[in-house]
Amino acid sequence: MYFDSSLNFEGAGAGVLFMPPSGKKLRYALQLHLWATNNVEEYEALLHGIRAAVELGARCLFMRGDSKLVINQVMKESTYHDMRMESYYVEVEKLEDKFDGCEIHHVLRRDNEEANFLAKLASSRKPSPARVFLDILDIPSIRLVEGKMAAPTGTISTSTYVT
């Protein structure tokens, strides 16, 4: 699974690309209708991909993204500077337990172009092309309660697959 995010004047978005052993790619574009920093967007992309992998019944997940900070935080090679980032990490950690095997790796931007394209598509608010799942997230998929992680509150408000 490759993931990326995009923030521009039109909006924020995330892209997730699955490349299962079958060879048939699954493409997801996630429009983020919420205030978000680049790091929040990257975490939302990562969480969206992990949750989709769980729903698809994946047993092993190899994740790749070009955000060094998010990758390093998930790998515990970097610390958190605010509770929100830690809450995203806690949610990732909980979801990782749903797999028999799980790895995350940093890739260069040039090796993440398709996920980047999907993220830019989502942030542009343009209609989704054929064979791309389009979802909209209106609120963050995590929330803080008295400094502790609570159950995710974000819900995907729409989900369409254009054929």
ZADO-1210 file (C-alpha; in nm, 4 decimals, padded with zeros to 6 digits):
<atoms>
<atom x="00.0000" y="00.0000" z="00.0000" code="MET" pos="1"/>
<atom x="00.1296" y="00.3432" z="-00.0973" code="TYR" pos="2"/>
<atom x="-00.0113" y="00.6567" z="00.0654" code="PHE" pos="3"/>
<atom x="00.0321" y="01.0322" z="00.0241" code="ASP" pos="4"/>
<atom x="-00.1436" y="01.3621" z="00.0858" code="SER" pos="5"/>
<atom x="-00.1844" y="01.6960" z="-00.0868" code="SER" pos="6"/>
<atom x="-00.2743" y="02.0421" z="00.0351" code="LEU" pos="7"/>
<atom x="-00.3390" y="02.3310" z="-00.2027" code="ASN" pos="8"/>
<atom x="-00.5673" y="02.6328" z="-00.2445" code="PHE" pos="9"/>
<atom x="-00.8557" y="02.4132" z="-00.3566" code="GLU" pos="10"/>
<atom x="-00.8469" y="02.1812" z="-00.0568" code="GLY" pos="11"/>
<atom x="-00.6817" y="01.8889" z="00.1147" code="ALA" pos="12"/>
<atom x="-00.6740" y="01.5310" z="-00.0025" code="GLY" pos="13"/>
<atom x="-00.5162" y="01.1925" z="00.0434" code="ALA" pos="14"/>
<atom x="-00.4362" y="00.9116" z="-00.1943" code="GLY" pos="15"/>
<atom x="-00.3982" y="00.5407" z="-00.1286" code="VAL" pos="16"/>
<atom x="-00.2845" y="00.2816" z="-00.3782" code="LEU" pos="17"/>
<atom x="-00.3066" y="-00.0918" z="-00.3166" code="PHE" pos="18"/>
<atom x="-00.0966" y="-00.3268" z="-00.5247" code="MET" pos="19"/>
<atom x="-00.2062" y="-00.6755" z="-00.4144" code="PRO" pos="20"/>
<atom x="-00.0342" y="-00.9931" z="-00.5337" code="PRO" pos="21"/>
<atom x="-00.3138" y="-01.0384" z="-00.7890" code="SER" pos="22"/>
<atom x="-00.1744" y="-00.7359" z="-00.9724" code="GLY" pos="23"/>
<atom x="-00.5085" y="-00.5526" z="-00.9886" code="LYS" pos="24"/>
<atom x="-00.4498" y="-00.2072" z="-00.8425" code="LYS" pos="25"/>
<atom x="-00.7067" y="-00.0476" z="-00.6126" code="LEU" pos="26"/>
<atom x="-00.7054" y="00.3318" z="-00.6054" code="ARG" pos="27"/>
<atom x="-00.8564" y="00.5509" z="-00.3359" code="TYR" pos="28"/>
<atom x="-00.8895" y="00.9295" z="-00.3308" code="ALA" pos="29"/>
<atom x="-00.9949" y="01.0842" z="00.0002" code="LEU" pos="30"/>
<atom x="-01.1192" y="01.4431" z="00.0093" code="GLN" pos="31"/>
<atom x="-01.0451" y="01.5984" z="00.3465" code="LEU" pos="32"/>
<atom x="-01.3110" y="01.8557" z="00.4309" code="HIS" pos="33"/>
<atom x="-01.1424" y="01.9565" z="00.7543" code="LEU" pos="34"/>
<atom x="-00.8649" y="02.1781" z="00.8742" code="TRP" pos="35"/>
<atom x="-00.5447" y="01.9811" z="00.8573" code="ALA" pos="36"/>
<atom x="-00.1709" y="02.0226" z="00.8543" code="THR" pos="37"/>
<atom x="00.0439" y="01.8243" z="00.6130" code="ASN" pos="38"/>
<atom x="00.1262" y="01.5735" z="00.8869" code="ASN" pos="39"/>
<atom x="-00.2405" y="01.5271" z="00.9799" code="VAL" pos="40"/>
<atom x="-00.3190" y="01.4673" z="00.6119" code="GLU" pos="41"/>
<atom x="-00.0433" y="01.2057" z="00.5890" code="GLU" pos="42"/>
<atom x="-00.1776" y="01.0262" z="00.8962" code="TYR" pos="43"/>
<atom x="-00.5329" y="01.0403" z="00.7579" code="GLU" pos="44"/>
<atom x="-00.4055" y="00.8854" z="00.4326" code="ALA" pos="45"/>
<atom x="-00.2232" y="00.6143" z="00.6262" code="LEU" pos="46"/>
<atom x="-00.5225" y="00.5373" z="00.8499" code="LEU" pos="47"/>
<atom x="-00.7616" y="00.5346" z="00.5542" code="HIS" pos="48"/>
<atom x="-00.5395" y="00.2836" z="00.3780" code="GLY" pos="49"/>
<atom x="-00.5008" y="00.0616" z="00.6832" code="ILE" pos="50"/>
<atom x="-00.8754" y="00.0614" z="00.7475" code="ARG" pos="51"/>
<atom x="-00.9447" y="-00.0215" z="00.3829" code="ALA" pos="52"/>
<atom x="-00.6935" y="-00.3086" z="00.4020" code="ALA" pos="53"/>
<atom x="-00.8742" y="-00.4445" z="00.7082" code="VAL" pos="54"/>
<atom x="-01.2084" y="-00.4260" z="00.5253" code="GLU" pos="55"/>
<atom x="-01.0566" y="-00.6000" z="00.2234" code="LEU" pos="56"/>
<atom x="-00.9421" y="-00.8858" z="00.4471" code="GLY" pos="57"/>
<atom x="-00.5679" y="-00.8335" z="00.4029" code="ALA" pos="58"/>
<atom x="-00.3548" y="-01.0440" z="00.6375" code="ARG" pos="59"/>
<atom x="-00.0188" y="-00.8797" z="00.5620" code="CYS" pos="60"/>
<atom x="00.0325" y="-00.5135" z="00.4853" code="LEU" pos="61"/>
<atom x="00.3406" y="-00.3426" z="00.3465" code="PHE" pos="62"/>
<atom x="00.2976" y="00.0353" z="00.3711" code="MET" pos="63"/>
<atom x="00.5031" y="00.2943" z="00.1873" code="ARG" pos="64"/>
<atom x="00.4881" y="00.6722" z="00.2150" code="GLY" pos="65"/>
<atom x="00.7102" y="00.9700" z="00.1467" code="ASP" pos="66"/>
<atom x="00.6574" y="01.1530" z="00.4776" code="SER" pos="67"/>
<atom x="00.9728" y="01.0929" z="00.6791" code="LYS" pos="68"/>
<atom x="00.8160" y="01.2388" z="00.9925" code="LEU" pos="69"/>
<atom x="00.5087" y="01.0133" z="00.9887" code="VAL" pos="70"/>
<atom x="00.7139" y="00.7044" z="00.9010" code="ILE" pos="71"/>
<atom x="00.9676" y="00.7832" z="01.1738" code="ASN" pos="72"/>
<atom x="00.6929" y="00.8417" z="01.4313" code="GLN" pos="73"/>
<atom x="00.5226" y="00.5127" z="01.3468" code="VAL" pos="74"/>
<atom x="00.8616" y="00.3373" z="01.3639" code="MET" pos="75"/>
<atom x="00.9264" y="00.5098" z="01.7016" code="LYS" pos="76"/>
<atom x="01.2370" y="00.6780" z="01.5613" code="GLU" pos="77"/>
<atom x="01.0938" y="01.0257" z="01.6182" code="SER" pos="78"/>
<atom x="00.8970" y="01.1840" z="01.9011" code="THR" pos="79"/>
<atom x="00.5619" y="01.3608" z="01.8979" code="TYR" pos="80"/>
<atom x="00.5365" y="01.7326" z="01.9557" code="HIS" pos="81"/>
<atom x="00.1653" y="01.7392" z="02.0228" code="ASP" pos="82"/>
<atom x="-00.1082" y="01.5106" z="02.1498" code="MET" pos="83"/>
<atom x="-00.2838" y="01.4963" z="01.8135" code="ARG" pos="84"/>
<atom x="00.0145" y="01.3331" z="01.6406" code="MET" pos="85"/>
<atom x="00.0449" y="01.0861" z="01.9259" code="GLU" pos="86"/>
<atom x="-00.3264" y="01.0059" z="01.8956" code="SER" pos="87"/>
<atom x="-00.2818" y="00.9282" z="01.5266" code="TYR" pos="88"/>
<atom x="00.0104" y="00.7014" z="01.6112" code="TYR" pos="89"/>
<atom x="-00.1937" y="00.5189" z="01.8765" code="VAL" pos="90"/>
<atom x="-00.4695" y="00.4541" z="01.6228" code="GLU" pos="91"/>
<atom x="-00.2184" y="00.3208" z="01.3679" code="VAL" pos="92"/>
<atom x="-00.0718" y="00.0939" z="01.6350" code="GLU" pos="93"/>
<atom x="-00.4172" y="-00.0440" z="01.7259" code="LYS" pos="94"/>
<atom x="-00.4961" y="-00.1207" z="01.3627" code="LEU" pos="95"/>
<atom x="-00.1605" y="-00.2893" z="01.3003" code="GLU" pos="96"/>
<atom x="-00.2713" y="-00.5646" z="01.5412" code="ASP" pos="97"/>
<atom x="-00.5355" y="-00.6712" z="01.2883" code="LYS" pos="98"/>
<atom x="-00.2667" y="-00.8118" z="01.0551" code="PHE" pos="99"/>
<atom x="-00.0436" y="-01.1169" z="01.0737" code="ASP" pos="100"/>
<atom x="00.2399" y="-00.9019" z="00.9397" code="GLY" pos="101"/>
<atom x="00.2792" y="-00.5301" z="00.8964" code="CYS" pos="102"/>
<atom x="00.5706" y="-00.3151" z="00.7745" code="GLU" pos="103"/>
<atom x="00.6087" y="00.0529" z="00.6964" code="ILE" pos="104"/>
<atom x="00.8857" y="00.2054" z="00.4863" code="HIS" pos="105"/>
<atom x="00.9850" y="00.5496" z="00.3651" code="HIS" pos="106"/>
<atom x="01.0064" y="00.5914" z="-00.0121" code="VAL" pos="107"/>
<atom x="01.1234" y="00.8811" z="-00.2229" code="LEU" pos="108"/>
<atom x="00.8539" y="01.1030" z="-00.3735" code="ARG" pos="109"/>
<atom x="00.9425" y="00.9774" z="-00.7229" code="ARG" pos="110"/>
<atom x="00.8579" y="00.6234" z="-00.6048" code="ASP" pos="111"/>
<atom x="00.5207" y="00.7371" z="-00.4716" code="ASN" pos="112"/>
<atom x="00.3874" y="00.9141" z="-00.7791" code="GLU" pos="113"/>
<atom x="00.0601" y="00.7246" z="-00.8200" code="GLU" pos="114"/>
<atom x="-00.0470" y="00.7831" z="-00.4582" code="ALA" pos="115"/>
<atom x="00.0589" y="01.1473" z="-00.5008" code="ASN" pos="116"/>
<atom x="-00.1557" y="01.1744" z="-00.8159" code="PHE" pos="117"/>
<atom x="-00.4561" y="01.0370" z="-00.6224" code="LEU" pos="118"/>
<atom x="-00.3948" y="01.2822" z="-00.3369" code="ALA" pos="119"/>
<atom x="-00.3760" y="01.5759" z="-00.5785" code="LYS" pos="120"/>
<atom x="-00.6928" y="01.4549" z="-00.7488" code="LEU" pos="121"/>
<atom x="-00.8733" y="01.4455" z="-00.4144" code="ALA" pos="122"/>
<atom x="-00.7496" y="01.7906" z="-00.3111" code="SER" pos="123"/>
<atom x="-00.8596" y="01.9403" z="-00.6445" code="SER" pos="124"/>
<atom x="-01.2233" y="01.8444" z="-00.5739" code="ARG" pos="125"/>
<atom x="-01.2582" y="01.7310" z="-00.9343" code="LYS" pos="126"/>
<atom x="-01.4761" y="01.4305" z="-01.0218" code="PRO" pos="127"/>
<atom x="-01.3099" y="01.0970" z="-00.9746" code="SER" pos="128"/>
<atom x="-01.1984" y="00.9168" z="-01.2901" code="PRO" pos="129"/>
<atom x="-01.2997" y="00.5611" z="-01.3687" code="ALA" pos="130"/>
<atom x="-01.1769" y="00.2901" z="-01.1326" code="ARG" pos="131"/>
<atom x="-01.0989" y="00.5254" z="-00.8435" code="VAL" pos="132"/>
<atom x="-01.2849" y="00.5012" z="-00.5137" code="PHE" pos="133"/>
<atom x="-01.3695" y="00.8491" z="-00.3868" code="LEU" pos="134"/>
<atom x="-01.4393" y="00.9103" z="-00.0181" code="ASP" pos="135"/>
<atom x="-01.5009" y="01.2293" z="00.1789" code="ILE" pos="136"/>
<atom x="-01.3902" y="01.2812" z="00.5367" code="LEU" pos="137"/>
<atom x="-01.5655" y="01.5674" z="00.7154" code="ASP" pos="138"/>
<atom x="-01.4052" y="01.5347" z="01.0579" code="ILE" pos="139"/>
<atom x="-01.0764" y="01.3881" z="01.1785" code="PRO" pos="140"/>
<atom x="-01.0774" y="01.0123" z="01.2210" code="SER" pos="141"/>
<atom x="-00.9346" y="01.0491" z="01.5721" code="ILE" pos="142"/>
<atom x="-01.0139" y="01.2749" z="01.8631" code="ARG" pos="143"/>
<atom x="-00.8580" y="01.3641" z="02.1921" code="LEU" pos="144"/>
<atom x="-01.0416" y="01.3244" z="02.5177" code="VAL" pos="145"/>
<atom x="-00.8643" y="01.4681" z="02.8221" code="GLU" pos="146"/>
<atom x="-00.5277" y="01.3940" z="02.6674" code="GLY" pos="147"/>
<atom x="-00.6119" y="01.0335" z="02.5865" code="LYS" pos="148"/>
<atom x="-00.7109" y="00.8621" z="02.2666" code="MET" pos="149"/>
<atom x="-01.0804" y="00.7966" z="02.2250" code="ALA" pos="150"/>
<atom x="-01.2608" y="00.5856" z="01.9713" code="ALA" pos="151"/>
<atom x="-01.2380" y="00.7294" z="01.6209" code="PRO" pos="152"/>
<atom x="-01.5086" y="00.9849" z="01.5514" code="THR" pos="153"/>
<atom x="-01.4484" y="01.0435" z="01.1844" code="GLY" pos="154"/>
<atom x="-01.6853" y="00.8874" z="00.9429" code="THR" pos="155"/>
<atom x="-01.6666" y="00.8716" z="00.5711" code="ILE" pos="156"/>
<atom x="-01.9694" y="01.0595" z="00.4501" code="SER" pos="157"/>
<atom x="-01.9759" y="00.9285" z="00.0964" code="THR" pos="158"/>
<atom x="-01.8156" y="00.6485" z="-00.0931" code="SER" pos="159"/>
<atom x="-01.8427" y="00.6103" z="-00.4649" code="THR" pos="160"/>
<atom x="-01.6688" y="00.3951" z="-00.7179" code="TYR" pos="161"/>
<atom x="-01.6748" y="00.5264" z="-01.0703" code="VAL" pos="162"/>
<atom x="-01.6534" y="00.2590" z="-01.3390" code="THR" pos="163"/>
</atoms>
